[in-house]
Amino acid sequence: MSPFYGKKKAIAIVLALLGTVTPIGGLHKFYLGQPLWGVLYLLLAWHSPMVRVACAIDIIIYLFSPLFPFPPHQQPPSPSHLTEAANAIRELERLRQEGLISEYEFEQKRRQLLQ
């Protein structure tokens, strides 16, 4: 799972933008769960304009790079969908135990149902 799972891209970008215009760069790193980078940015921000440039680069990366996938917020699956998937997996397990499908086929179908 991505370390950015559940984080909002807009908040990370605003915090990085704050680091480009103020000497408190690195807040976006804390928000994204990278406290060591956050501390490094904060310590260097008072002595060097390099952190402001790094924050600007981070903004560009967050906007355009697929390396930082902020997953879209999705609605949780409905209870009826979960019940249907559970029943289908039970049926697949029964077929596997009876030898009607192979272990490989069972695993493929199970993964499809869980997506």
C-alpha positions, -999 to 999 in steps of 0.1 A, spaced: 0 0 0 12 35 -8 25 56 21 3 83 7 -29 62 10 -57 83 24 -38 116 21 -52 145 1 -30 157 -27 -43 193 -23 -33 195 13 2 182 5 6 208 -23 -6 237 -1 18 227 27 46 224 2 36 259 -13 38 272 23 73 260 24 83 279 -7 71 313 7 79 309 44 109 295 64 89 266 77 94 242 48 89 205 53 54 205 68 42 185 37 67 158 45 53 154 80 18 152 65 29 125 41 44 104 69 81 112 62 92 128 95 129 125 89 126 145 57 104 170 75 130 176 102 157 179 76 137 205 56 129 224 88 165 225 100 178 236 66 150 261 59 165 286 83 199 286 67 195 280 31 171 289 2 176 253 -11 146 241 9 123 266 -9 135 252 -42 130 216 -29 95 225 -19 87 239 -53 101 207 -69 80 186 -46 49 206 -58 57 198 -94 63 161 -86 30 158 -67 11 175 -96 26 155 -125 44 124 -114 28 89 -113 55 80 -87 33 97 -60 -1 82 -65 -26 98 -42 -55 74 -46 -89 89 -54 -113 87 -25 -136 59 -32 -168 50 -16 -166 18 6 -182 -12 -10 -218 -18 0 -226 -45 25 -246 -64 -2 -216 -65 -25 -195 -79 3 -221 -105 11 -222 -115 -26 -184 -117 -28 -182 -138 4 -209 -162 -9 -191 -166 -43 -158 -173 -25 -176 -200 -4 -190 -216 -36 -155 -215 -52 -140 -231 -21 -166 -259 -23 -158 -265 -60 -121 -266 -52 -126 -291 -24 -147 -313 -47 -119 -312 -73 -139 -294 -99 -115 -265 -101 -78 -263 -95 -61 -243 -68 -48 -219 -94 -83 -214 -108 -96 -209 -73 -70 -182 -65 -76 -164 -98 -113 -162 -93 -109 -152 -56 -87 -123 -65 -111 -111 -92 -139 -111 -66 -119 -92 -41 -110 -64 -64 
